[in-house]
Amino acid sequence: MAIFGTILPTPENGSAPVTTYTLDTMSPVTDNAPRTSTSIFGRQFYTSSQLEHGQHTLIVGCTVTSTSSAFYF
């Protein structure tokens, strides 16, 4: 499983997004997006190892962002 998205330009005094991904009962994985002056399209935020067939739960959290900085999945 992989999560891809877009990061919009980071404002001069803003923070780049920091997101966490928790799959099933595994430890959370943190992604620190880069500060950028241009949009980044198709950026990979998360990837998991090979999963067994069946239902899984992925919890996505955003721990740092600014009101003028955005990202989309």
Buried (B, 14 or more C-beta within 10 A) or exposed (E): EEBEBEBBBBEEEBBBBBBBBBBEEEEEBEBEBEBBEEEBEEBEBBEBEEEEEEEEEEEEEEEEBEEEBBBEE
